[in-house]
Amino acid sequence: MSGPATIERPTSMSRFLTLLPVLLLIGGCASVWERSFEPRDEVVGEPESANVRVREVPWSRLESALDELSQLQAQSDLAWEDWPESQKREADAKLLRALQVSESPETIEILGRSSFKTTDHIRPGDGSLGRFARKIGAHYAIWSRRYLGKTDRVVHEPVQESGYRQIRYYDRKRKRYRTRYDYEYWTTYVPIVVKADESAWVVYYLRRR
């Protein structure tokens, strides 16, 4: 499941068959899980109703399964939407096995996923992932992470400055604008490019039927 990107959001399973992480930059105070969420279908949430299990699955295991599913779709003469329901259920079962879900595939609904890459320090156990999963009515939030290496990151370092600043004000007594010079201290934030560790993340959200 980091910079700005233009993304074509397909309606088929193909958006679930790649581990190319994308961060959807949407404003507001939503968590990274919510900002990058890709619903499989229209998700009707059940806020505060789900007891969410948040756990990790090995990246190599998940990547292997998604590669296999991607090959199946590439070899098919039919688009995902036209696959027989039995074939779709079989594909879902492969994904659920990769996610180490022991429950029967017929009892689990795949709601969607979050995928992104970032240099930020992400902690799935800090409560934010569980809260978002609960918001959409998921019972499982199964995540995986892969280290991508070093990348450039822009940080803003504070620099203290001082000097005389021109201040224009209105003199009520003389009824006209005047100018004075005050000595002040201020902080300027200077962008600096540094090397930072980058990771790719993917989370699948599952709900019991």
trRosetta pair geometry for C-beta under 8 A, 3 or more apart (Angstrom, degrees):
i j d omega theta_ij theta_ji phi_ij phi_ji
1 19 8.0 -63 -32 -133 36 62
1 21 6.6 62 128 -119 20 86
1 36 6.7 130 156 132 94 119
1 38 7.2 -149 -140 22 108 110
1 113 4.2 -144 -88 151 139 107
1 114 4.5 103 139 96 133 38
1 115 2.5 -109 -168 -65 37 74
1 116 6.8 0 134 -5 64 59
1 201 6.4 -40 79 118 72 65
1 202 3.2 110 12 -137 69 68
1 203 5.3 -88 59 29 140 54
1 204 7.2 164 -25 -58 137 58
2 23 4.4 28 -145 19 97 147
2 116 6.7 47 -114 177 114 97
2 117 5.4 -152 -63 87 92 74
2 118 5.1 36 -50 -96 155 59
2 119 7.1 -139 19 0 124 79
2 198 7.8 -174 -14 -140 99 113
3 23 7.7 102 22 59 14 114
3 25 7.9 -26 176 -39 34 136
4 25 5.4 -64 -101 21 73 140
5 22 5.6 -104 68 -152 155 105
5 23 7.4 117 12 60 117 60
5 24 7.6 -85 58 -96 99 52
5 25 7.9 127 22 1 70 98
7 22 5.8 98 -91 169 136 158
7 24 6.9 -70 14 -93 145 97
9 15 6.8 19 -158 -91 60 150
9 38 7.1 -168 -139 -137 105 104
10 14 5.1 -8 88 63 157 111
10 15 5.1 -178 56 -43 96 102
11 81 7.0 22 110 -65 105 124
12 15 7.2 137 77 -1 56 83
12 73 8.0 132 144 -152 127 137
12 79 6.0 -111 -96 175 145 95
12 80 3.7 128 -162 41 108 127
12 81 5.8 -96 -99 -33 93 84
13 16 5.2 -56 -173 39 70 112
13 17 6.2 64 133 -28 85 109
13 40 7.9 10 -106 -141 67 103
13 69 7.5 -93 138 159 128 122
13 73 6.7 -151 80 -89 109 142
13 80 4.3 -176 14 -142 94 154
13 88 7.8 179 -49 -134 141 90
13 91 6.8 30 -177 130 171 147
14 17 5.5 -64 -145 35 40 111
14 18 7.4 26 166 -16 67 105
14 70 7.8 79 -135 -122 68 81
14 73 6.4 177 -88 146 81 160
14 80 6.6 -150 -29 -20 78 138
15 18 7.3 -63 -155 29 31 102
15 38 5.8 -135 147 163 131 146
16 38 7.9 -169 -75 103 73 127
16 40 7.0 11 -55 -101 131 99
16 66 7.4 -135 140 -128 67 106
16 69 7.8 -39 106 113 94 146
16 95 7.4 -7 150 -113 127 152
16 110 7.7 47 -125 149 156 143
16 113 6.4 123 -118 6 86 134
17 66 5.3 164 -149 -170 53 86
17 69 5.1 -133 -117 102 111 104
17 70 4.1 148 163 -80 120 84
17 73 6.2 -136 -26 15 175 144
18 66 6.9 -179 -62 160 13 129
18 70 6.9 88 -69 -93 65 135
19 62 7.6 115 -88 116 128 102
19 63 5.5 -35 -26 -111 156 90
19 66 6.1 123 -41 81 96 155
19 115 7.4 -153 -148 -145 48 134
19 146 7.6 56 163 9 132 144
19 200 6.8 85 161 143 94 142
19 202 6.2 -82 -133 -41 84 146
20 115 7.9 75 88 146 42 137
21 115 4.7 -139 -126 163 71 89
21 116 5.1 57 174 153 108 6
21 117 4.1 124 90 -40 129 84
21 200 4.2 -177 -12 -147 141 96
21 201 6.4 89 -126 45 144 51
21 202 6.7 -129 -94 -63 100 85
22 36 7.0 161 94 -144 66 105
22 115 6.1 50 35 101 68 96
22 116 6.3 -58 89 -104 29 57
22 117 7.7 11 -71 5 16 86
23 32 7.5 -44 -135 -155 105 98
23 35 7.2 21 -171 115 77 116
23 36 5.7 -64 -130 -88 51 119
23 116 3.9 69 -84 -145 78 109
23 117 6.4 -105 -31 44 105 55
23 118 6.5 97 -76 -67 141 91
24 35 5.6 -166 79 155 86 77
24 36 5.2 154 23 -105 91 55
24 116 7.6 -101 9 -91 62 110
25 35 7.2 13 -120 175 23 128
26 30 6.7 -1 91 46 111 133
26 35 4.9 -169 40 -140 101 90
30 34 4.1 -106 177 87 114 127
30 35 5.2 143 99 -57 115 82
31 34 5.0 94 55 10 76 98
31 35 7.0 -142 96 -6 38 90
31 128 4.4 156 -119 175 147 120
31 129 7.5 -153 141 -72 152 46
31 131 7.5 123 -16 72 148 110
31 132 5.6 -115 53 -51 132 131
32 35 5.6 -53 -139 38 34 112
32 36 6.2 9 168 1 67 113
32 114 7.5 108 129 174 71 137
32 116 6.2 -117 175 51 107 158
32 118 7.0 -31 -146 -48 151 157
32 120 7.5 -171 -64 67 152 143
32 122 6.8 -82 57 -113 152 119
32 128 7.9 64 31 128 78 139
33 36 6.8 -77 -150 48 20 92
33 37 6.6 45 151 -61 60 97
33 114 4.8 -92 -152 -67 61 172
33 128 6.5 161 9 131 122 95
33 129 5.2 139 -63 -112 155 68
33 132 4.5 173 98 50 127 162
33 133 7.7 -57 157 -44 148 75
33 141 7.9 -1 -150 -155 144 137
33 203 6.3 -20 -132 45 101 154
34 37 5.5 -29 -148 -13 35 121
34 114 7.7 -38 -48 -100 16 132
34 132 5.0 -145 -59 -127 91 131
34 135 7.7 -1 -95 66 117 150
35 116 7.8 41 90 -69 98 149
36 114 4.5 88 92 -161 98 86
36 115 6.0 -142 158 56 123 36
36 116 4.3 -98 -98 -47 162 116
37 112 6.0 69 -179 116 86 133
37 113 7.5 177 -145 101 56 27
37 114 5.0 -39 -87 -85 57 89
37 132 7.5 -154 -65 169 133 130
37 136 7.6 174 -157 -53 151 153
37 205 8.0 9 -138 -7 107 140
38 112 5.3 -166 94 -174 53 110
38 113 5.6 -9 56 64 97 71
38 114 7.2 156 11 -93 75 35
38 115 7.0 -17 5 17 123 97
39 42 6.8 58 135 -110 145 18
39 43 4.5 -129 -132 -19 130 112
39 111 6.6 -56 -137 161 77 73
39 112 4.0 -85 -120 -68 35 148
39 136 7.9 -159 -99 -150 105 140
40 43 7.8 91 41 -63 70 98
40 110 5.7 79 -30 111 157 91
40 111 6.3 -178 17 161 105 21
40 112 4.8 -153 -17 -81 71 69
40 113 8.0 67 -52 -5 88 77
43 111 5.3 63 -115 -166 122 102
43 112 6.4 -75 -56 -9 135 124
43 136 5.2 -4 151 -162 139 109
43 137 7.3 -176 175 39 98 109
44 137 7.2 10 102 7 56 152
45 135 5.7 -28 -155 147 147 55
45 136 4.4 -92 -103 -130 102 35
45 137 4.6 177 -154 -19 50 98
46 49 4.1 -61 144 43 105 133
46 50 6.2 102 84 -35 108 97
46 137 3.5 81 24 -106 87 111
47 134 6.9 65 -150 136 49 82
47 135 5.5 4 -110 -136 84 51
47 137 7.4 -61 -45 -61 33 76
48 134 6.2 53 -85 157 29 117
49 134 7.6 158 42 -168 46 84
49 137 6.5 3 59 -120 108 80
50 133 7.1 -102 93 130 135 85
50 134 5.1 -164 61 -127 96 67
50 137 5.5 131 -34 -158 131 41
50 138 6.0 150 124 76 168 34
50 139 5.2 -129 -163 -84 117 60
50 207 7.3 -85 -108 -122 143 92
51 139 6.8 23 68 -139 61 81
52 130 4.7 162 84 -149 135 81
52 133 4.5 113 -133 98 145 125
52 134 5.2 -103 -29 -62 128 84
52 138 6.2 53 -115 96 106 85
52 139 6.3 -164 -109 -157 52 27
52 140 7.1 159 -157 -90 69 16
52 141 5.9 23 -178 -5 118 104
53 139 6.7 20 16 152 90 68
53 140 5.3 -20 64 -110 94 69
53 141 7.4 -176 88 29 47 65
54 124 5.8 -176 169 153 125 105
54 125 6.6 165 105 -96 135 62
54 129 5.5 105 -125 102 137 120
54 130 5.2 -86 -39 -73 130 91
54 133 7.1 -179 -80 8 94 154
54 140 8.0 149 -85 -164 34 50
54 141 4.7 -12 -108 68 77 105
54 142 8.0 -178 -151 -80 42 35
54 143 7.2 9 -170 0 84 112
55 140 7.6 -46 29 -156 96 92
55 141 7.9 136 22 81 52 61
55 142 5.9 -15 71 -115 77 72
55 143 7.6 178 95 29 31 76
56 124 7.4 144 -71 55 91 156
56 142 7.5 128 -123 -164 12 65
56 143 5.8 -44 -106 75 62 78
56 144 6.5 111 -162 -93 74 53
56 145 7.6 -46 -137 7 114 94
57 61 6.1 -103 162 73 97 123
57 62 5.6 99 110 -49 119 114
57 98 7.2 91 162 143 146 67
57 99 5.5 -102 -62 -141 163 49
57 100 5.5 180 -114 10 110 112
57 142 5.4 33 -15 172 117 109
57 143 7.4 163 21 77 78 29
57 144 5.1 -53 71 -72 79 106
58 61 4.4 84 74 4 99 108
58 62 7.1 179 90 -5 53 86
58 144 6.9 28 124 -129 14 114
59 62 6.0 -65 -150 42 33 105
59 63 5.8 30 159 -20 71 113
59 144 4.6 142 -88 170 65 116
59 145 6.5 -89 -64 73 119 30
59 146 4.5 118 -142 -71 161 97
60 63 5.8 -55 -139 40 27 111
60 64 6.2 33 159 -25 62 107
61 64 6.0 -56 -153 31 25 112
61 65 6.8 20 154 -14 60 107
61 98 5.6 165 145 -160 87 79
61 100 7.6 33 130 -43 152 100
62 65 5.9 -58 -152 37 33 109
62 66 6.3 27 155 -15 68 109
62 98 5.1 115 -109 154 51 117
62 99 6.9 55 -101 -79 100 63
62 144 5.0 -139 18 -19 150 167
62 202 7.1 -173 134 80 150 132
63 66 5.9 -58 -145 40 31 108
63 67 6.3 36 155 -23 65 105
63 146 7.8 56 -54 -64 133 143
64 67 5.8 -54 -151 32 29 113
64 68 6.6 29 152 -19 62 105
64 98 7.2 -172 71 -124 83 122
65 68 5.7 -55 -153 34 33 112
65 69 6.4 28 153 -14 67 106
65 94 5.7 168 -161 151 105 92
65 95 6.0 138 144 -107 131 48
65 97 7.2 174 -113 78 141 87
65 98 3.3 -80 -16 -73 161 149
66 69 5.6 -52 -144 40 35 110
66 70 6.1 41 154 -24 66 105
66 95 7.5 57 -80 -110 70 92
66 98 7.5 -177 -33 128 70 173
67 70 5.7 -54 -147 34 29 114
67 71 6.6 31 153 -20 63 104
68 71 5.9 -55 -153 33 31 111
68 72 6.7 33 150 -20 63 104
68 94 6.7 -122 95 173 124 143
69 72 5.5 -49 -149 33 36 115
69 73 6.5 34 154 -16 66 104
69 91 5.6 96 -133 -157 110 99
69 94 6.0 166 -71 94 105 137
69 95 6.6 15 -55 -64 153 95
70 73 5.9 -56 -151 37 32 109
70 74 6.3 32 152 -19 66 108
71 74 5.6 -54 -144 37 33 112
71 75 6.2 26 158 -15 66 110
72 75 6.0 -62 -147 40 27 106
72 76 6.5 35 153 -34 63 107
72 91 6.8 -165 92 -104 149 108
73 76 5.6 -50 -149 21 33 117
73 80 6.3 -14 -129 -71 117 96
76 79 8.0 164 109 -67 117 12
76 83 7.1 -23 -170 -89 158 103
78 82 4.2 -123 -174 90 110 112
78 83 5.7 145 107 -74 126 59
79 82 5.1 81 59 14 76 103
79 83 7.7 -113 101 -29 42 78
80 83 5.7 -31 -157 -6 41 116
80 88 7.5 92 -174 -102 81 100
83 87 4.4 -115 176 85 108 123
83 88 5.1 133 99 -55 122 86
83 91 7.7 13 144 -6 165 136
84 87 4.7 92 60 5 82 103
84 88 7.2 -149 95 -5 43 86
85 88 5.5 -53 -147 37 37 113
85 89 6.3 38 155 -20 68 104
86 89 5.8 -54 -149 35 30 111
86 90 6.5 33 151 -21 63 105
87 90 5.6 -50 -149 33 34 114
87 91 6.6 35 151 -19 64 102
88 91 5.7 -54 -151 35 33 110
88 92 6.4 33 151 -17 66 105
89 92 5.6 -52 -147 38 34 113
89 93 6.3 41 151 -26 65 103
89 105 6.4 124 -177 125 85 128
89 106 7.4 18 -155 -86 127 72
90 93 5.5 -50 -150 30 32 116
90 94 6.9 37 150 -21 62 98
91 94 5.8 -49 -157 28 36 113
91 95 6.8 31 149 -14 65 104
92 95 5.7 -56 -152 38 37 110
92 96 6.1 34 153 -19 70 108
92 105 5.7 132 110 -168 99 122
92 108 7.9 -179 157 89 117 99
92 110 6.1 -148 -139 -11 109 128
93 96 5.7 -54 -144 39 31 111
93 97 6.4 36 155 -22 64 103
93 105 4.1 -66 -97 -64 82 162
94 97 5.9 -54 -152 32 29 111
94 98 6.6 29 150 -18 63 105
95 98 5.6 -55 -153 35 34 112
95 99 6.4 27 150 -13 66 108
95 110 7.0 18 100 -86 140 149
95 204 7.6 173 162 -128 114 161
96 99 5.5 -57 -146 42 35 110
96 101 4.4 -65 -177 50 90 126
96 105 5.2 169 38 -103 154 92
96 108 5.9 120 -117 79 141 149
96 110 7.7 -127 -69 -66 94 109
96 206 7.6 97 -115 -111 97 143
97 100 7.5 36 177 -77 36 30
97 101 7.2 -88 -77 46 25 77
99 140 7.9 99 155 138 131 143
99 142 4.8 87 -162 109 109 162
99 204 5.9 -81 -104 61 141 144
99 206 7.5 142 129 -40 158 140
100 142 7.6 173 49 -146 87 141
101 105 7.9 103 96 -87 123 64
101 108 6.1 42 157 -80 152 168
101 140 7.1 -66 -102 -64 113 178
101 142 7.6 -98 -60 -49 97 156
101 206 6.8 -164 -97 -150 147 177
103 107 5.3 -91 156 74 115 122
103 108 5.8 124 92 -48 116 113
103 208 7.3 -55 146 -108 168 98
104 107 4.8 80 70 5 90 106
104 108 7.4 177 91 -6 49 92
105 108 5.9 -73 -146 42 38 104
106 209 7.5 -70 143 26 57 146
107 208 5.9 -10 155 -150 92 79
107 209 5.3 -136 -159 33 47 101
108 206 5.3 -14 -169 -171 108 118
108 207 7.3 141 -158 73 58 38
108 208 6.4 -42 -100 -103 59 49
108 209 6.9 -108 -56 -16 12 91
109 206 6.8 147 74 -161 47 62
109 207 4.7 -23 62 65 101 91
109 208 7.6 82 16 172 85 2
109 209 5.6 110 -30 -71 103 85
110 204 6.7 -45 -144 -173 98 109
110 205 7.6 110 -166 79 54 57
110 206 6.0 -33 -103 -104 53 76
111 136 5.9 130 162 137 151 124
111 137 7.3 160 -98 76 149 86
111 138 5.6 -110 17 -85 149 100
111 205 4.3 -52 61 101 115 105
111 206 6.7 -169 4 -95 91 20
111 207 5.6 73 -47 -10 114 108
112 136 7.7 -73 37 162 113 159
112 204 7.9 -168 106 -146 29 56
112 205 5.7 5 59 44 65 112
113 202 6.1 0 177 -172 125 87
113 203 6.0 163 -159 83 72 52
113 204 4.9 -31 -99 -98 99 58
113 205 6.7 -174 -88 7 42 80
114 201 7.3 -12 113 118 95 103
114 202 7.1 168 87 -151 56 41
114 203 4.5 9 48 48 98 105
114 205 7.8 68 -11 -29 88 107
115 200 7.6 4 -169 -178 86 90
115 201 6.8 -178 -142 94 46 61
115 202 4.6 3 -104 -107 90 81
115 203 7.6 -163 -67 24 54 62
116 200 7.6 -174 100 -149 34 57
116 201 5.7 -5 61 56 73 99
117 148 6.5 22 -149 -18 125 154
117 198 6.0 34 169 174 106 106
117 199 6.7 -170 -149 95 71 36
117 200 4.6 -33 -96 -97 93 68
117 201 7.2 162 -94 14 39 73
118 122 6.5 93 74 -39 134 120
118 198 7.0 -177 97 -147 21 74
118 199 6.6 -22 62 60 66 77
118 201 7.1 -14 20 3 102 117
119 151 6.5 -130 -73 65 120 107
119 153 4.8 -102 68 -83 168 139
119 196 4.0 59 -164 118 135 131
119 197 6.4 136 -142 77 79 46
119 198 5.0 -48 -81 -92 79 71
119 199 7.8 131 -100 14 34 71
122 145 7.8 -179 74 -106 123 134
122 199 7.4 -125 26 73 117 131
122 201 6.4 -35 76 -68 165 153
123 126 4.2 81 96 -32 112 110
124 129 4.8 -5 -155 -2 72 155
124 141 7.7 -173 -167 120 113 117
124 143 5.2 -155 -106 39 152 159
124 203 7.7 159 -119 -93 122 125
125 129 7.7 -28 -63 35 22 120
126 129 7.7 95 50 4 71 88
127 130 5.7 -63 -152 44 42 111
127 131 6.0 43 155 -25 75 107
128 131 5.7 -54 -147 34 30 112
128 132 6.6 26 158 -15 64 104
129 132 6.1 -57 -150 37 31 105
129 133 6.2 30 154 -18 66 109
129 141 5.3 168 156 134 105 155
129 143 7.1 -48 -153 -45 156 139
129 203 6.8 -148 -147 -127 120 159
130 133 5.7 -55 -144 38 31 112
130 134 6.2 32 156 -20 65 106
130 141 6.6 -146 -91 23 49 142
131 134 5.8 -55 -148 36 29 111
131 135 6.4 39 150 -29 62 104
132 135 5.3 -48 -151 26 37 120
132 136 6.9 15 159 -3 66 102
132 141 7.8 93 77 -103 89 147
133 136 6.5 -68 -154 44 30 94
133 138 4.1 -81 -172 65 86 121
133 140 7.5 -112 -167 103 140 20
133 141 4.0 -102 -77 -56 147 122
133 205 5.6 -171 -127 -125 88 108
134 137 7.5 41 -174 -76 34 22
134 138 7.1 -88 -68 52 26 74
136 205 6.2 27 84 163 133 157
137 207 5.7 21 125 -107 89 139
138 141 6.0 90 115 -63 140 80
138 205 4.0 -88 -98 -172 150 99
138 206 6.1 87 -156 57 98 33
138 207 5.3 -106 -121 -68 48 84
139 206 6.3 -57 59 101 82 77
139 207 5.4 112 2 -128 91 47
139 208 5.0 15 6 -7 157 92
140 204 7.6 2 112 103 104 83
140 205 7.0 159 86 -154 64 40
140 206 4.0 1 54 54 112 105
140 207 7.7 -149 24 -65 78 32
141 203 5.6 -1 -176 -175 87 118
141 204 7.7 166 -153 79 42 43
141 205 5.7 -8 -103 -102 71 74
142 203 6.8 152 76 -156 40 63
142 204 5.0 -16 61 58 96 92
142 206 6.9 23 -1 -1 110 115
143 201 6.6 -14 -166 -168 108 95
143 202 6.9 163 -150 89 62 46
143 203 4.3 -22 -96 -99 86 86
143 204 7.9 -175 -78 19 41 61
144 201 7.4 159 83 -152 48 51
144 202 5.4 -8 56 60 91 91
144 203 7.8 175 18 -80 60 46
145 199 5.4 4 -172 173 102 127
145 200 7.1 157 -156 82 52 51
145 201 5.3 -14 -104 -102 79 74
146 199 6.5 159 80 -161 41 76
146 200 4.7 -8 58 56 96 99
147 197 6.9 -41 -148 -175 100 106
147 198 7.8 116 -164 85 56 49
147 199 5.4 -43 -104 -103 48 87
148 151 7.1 9 103 -32 116 119
148 198 4.5 -46 64 98 116 95
148 199 6.0 176 2 -105 90 25
148 200 5.6 92 -52 -22 116 92
149 197 7.6 -131 147 -140 16 61
149 198 6.5 -8 67 49 50 95
150 195 4.8 1 -171 -174 119 108
150 196 6.9 138 -149 67 68 25
150 197 6.5 -49 -95 -92 57 46
150 198 7.1 108 -151 6 12 92
151 195 7.3 144 70 -149 22 63
151 196 6.3 -38 65 65 71 76
151 198 4.3 26 11 -27 124 137
152 193 5.2 -13 -164 -168 109 108
152 194 7.5 137 -153 72 58 29
152 195 6.7 -48 -97 -97 47 52
152 196 7.7 60 -178 21 12 86
153 193 7.2 144 72 -153 34 58
153 194 5.7 -33 66 68 86 78
153 195 7.4 91 19 -157 89 10
153 196 4.0 5 1 10 137 132
154 191 5.2 -8 -171 -165 110 106
154 192 7.1 147 -153 72 60 33
154 193 5.7 -34 -94 -94 67 65
154 194 7.9 136 -106 19 20 72
155 191 7.4 149 79 -149 30 56
155 192 5.7 -28 67 64 80 87
155 194 5.7 -6 12 13 116 120
156 189 4.0 28 168 169 116 114
156 190 6.7 150 -156 65 66 29
156 191 5.6 -35 -96 -89 74 56
156 192 7.4 145 -105 15 23 78
157 189 6.9 153 69 -155 28 64
157 190 5.4 -29 62 61 84 87
157 192 5.3 19 -4 0 115 130
158 187 5.1 -20 -160 -169 106 117
158 188 7.5 134 -155 73 54 37
158 189 5.7 -35 -93 -97 56 71
158 190 7.9 138 -116 15 9 78
159 187 7.0 140 68 -160 41 63
159 188 5.0 -29 65 69 97 87
159 189 7.4 161 15 -97 79 20
159 190 5.2 38 -12 -12 126 118
160 185 6.7 -9 -170 -171 97 102
160 186 7.8 158 -153 87 55 32
160 187 5.9 -35 -98 -101 57 72
161 185 7.3 159 88 -156 43 56
161 186 5.7 -23 67 68 90 78
161 187 7.4 150 21 -105 79 22
161 188 5.6 27 -2 -2 126 112
162 183 7.1 30 175 179 98 85
162 184 6.7 -162 -144 98 68 42
162 185 4.6 -25 -96 -101 97 68
162 186 7.4 148 -90 19 46 64
163 183 7.1 -112 152 -140 17 69
163 184 7.3 -20 65 56 47 70
164 181 4.6 16 -178 176 117 111
164 182 6.9 153 -148 77 66 27
164 183 5.5 -42 -89 -89 67 63
164 184 7.7 104 -126 15 24 77
165 181 7.0 161 74 -152 32 65
165 182 5.9 -24 58 64 85 79
165 183 8.0 137 12 -112 75 18
165 184 5.2 -19 7 23 121 125
166 179 6.0 -12 -168 -166 97 111
166 180 7.9 155 -153 82 53 32
166 181 5.9 -32 -97 -98 56 77
167 179 7.0 150 78 -154 46 60
167 180 5.5 -22 64 66 98 79
167 181 7.3 160 16 -98 82 25
167 182 5.7 20 -7 5 131 110
168 177 5.9 13 -180 -179 99 115
168 178 7.4 172 -151 87 58 34
168 179 5.3 -27 -99 -97 70 79
169 177 7.0 166 89 -150 27 71
169 178 6.2 -24 67 63 76 79
169 179 7.8 143 21 -97 69 31
169 180 7.1 -16 19 15 114 103
170 176 7.5 -157 -151 118 66 18
170 177 5.5 -46 -99 -96 61 67
170 178 7.8 123 -127 17 16 75
171 174 4.4 7 117 44 126 98
171 175 7.0 -63 95 -5 79 16
171 176 5.8 -5 53 63 105 60
171 177 7.1 152 9 -120 82 14
171 178 4.8 49 -31 -5 119 120
172 175 6.8 20 -168 -78 31 55
174 178 7.5 66 63 -45 132 122
